[in-house]
């Protein structure tokens, strides 16, 4: 390998790595996850682009305002599953209705797993 071909290879390797990392970050940004905590249990939920539009945002404040104003919101429940290649991922399971309650808490939820967007 010549010096210029080594540089080109290093540059393409770095670019590929950045694209892969930004793709994972983009998936996480397009499907924000939250933990809904009540006195009985907790679940992880995610927002589809339609949910974000309906709520007027993609943060805990938007969910809180919707719960306060409407009394309920319908979101995607998420759970961990195995992908076809055996890797773990966060994936939508079903639509759930969250009813507003004084003892309900909404928290941002982060995961190191790949997040699958709702279909």
C-alpha positions in Angstrom: 0.0 0.0 0.0 1.2 3.4 -0.8 1.1 6.3 1.6 -1.9 7.9 -0.2 -3.8 4.7 -0.3 -3.2 4.1 3.4 -4.6 7.6 4.1 -7.6 7.0 1.9 -8.2 3.6 3.7 -7.9 5.3 7.1 -10.2 8.1 6.1 -12.9 5.7 4.7 -12.6 3.5 7.9 -13.1 6.6 10.1 -16.0 7.8 8.0 -17.7 4.4 8.1 -17.3 4.3 11.9 -18.8 7.8 12.2 -21.7 6.9 10.0 -22.4 3.7 11.9 -22.4 5.6 15.2 -24.5 8.4 13.9 -27.0 5.9 12.5 -27.4 4.4 16.0 -27.8 7.9 17.5 -30.3 8.8 14.8 -32.4 5.7 15.7 -32.3 6.6 19.3 -33.3 10.2 18.6 -36.2 9.2 16.4 -37.7 6.9 19.0 -37.4 8.5 22.4 -37.9 6.1 25.3 -39.4 6.9 28.7 -40.1 4.9 31.9 -43.6 5.3 33.3 -43.4 4.7 37.1 -46.4 4.1 39.3 -46.9 2.7 42.8 -47.7 -0.7 41.3 -45.2 -1.1 38.5 -43.1 0.5 35.8 -43.0 0.1 32.0 -40.8 1.5 29.2 -42.6 3.3 26.4 -41.6 4.9 23.2 -42.9 7.6 20.9 -43.5 7.2 17.2 -43.3 10.2 15.0 -47.1 10.4 15.0 -47.0 10.4 18.9 -44.5 13.2 18.9 -46.7 15.3 16.6 -49.8 14.5 18.7 -48.1 15.4 21.9 -46.4 18.5 20.5 -42.9 17.3 21.6 -40.7 14.4 22.5 -39.8 15.0 26.1 -41.2 14.3 29.5 -42.8 17.8 29.6 -44.9 17.0 26.5 -46.1 13.7 28.0 -46.9 15.4 31.3 -48.8 18.2 29.7 -50.8 15.6 27.6 -51.6 13.6 30.7 -52.7 16.7 32.6 -54.7 18.1 29.7 -56.3 15.0 28.2 -56.1 12.6 31.2 -54.6 9.8 29.0 -52.1 9.2 26.3 -51.5 6.1 24.1 -47.9 5.1 23.5 -45.9 2.1 22.4 -44.8 -0.3 25.2 -41.2 -1.4 24.7 -39.4 -4.6 25.9 -36.1 -6.3 25.3 -36.0 -9.1 22.7 -33.5 -11.0 20.7 -32.9 -10.0 17.1 -32.5 -12.5 14.3 -28.7 -12.4 14.8 -29.0 -13.1 18.6 -28.3 -9.5 19.7 -30.6 -7.9 22.3 -32.7 -4.9 21.2 -35.4 -2.7 22.6 -38.5 -3.2 20.5 -42.2 -2.1 20.5 -44.6 -4.8 21.9 -48.0 -3.2 21.9 -49.9 0.1 22.1 -50.8 1.0 25.7 -53.0 3.7 27.2 -51.5 5.6 30.1 -54.0 7.2 32.4 -53.1 10.4 34.3 -52.6 9.9 38.0 -51.1 12.0 40.8 -48.7 9.2 41.7 -47.5 8.6 38.1 -44.0 9.6 37.2 -42.4 9.9 33.7 -38.6 9.6 33.4 -36.3 9.7 30.3 -35.0 6.2 29.6 -31.7 5.3 28.1 -30.5 2.0 26.9 -27.3 0.7 25.3 -29.4 -1.6 23.1 -30.4 -0.9 19.6 -33.9 0.7 19.5 -36.4 -0.6 16.9 -38.8 2.1 15.7 -42.5 1.2 15.7 -43.9 0.1 12.4 
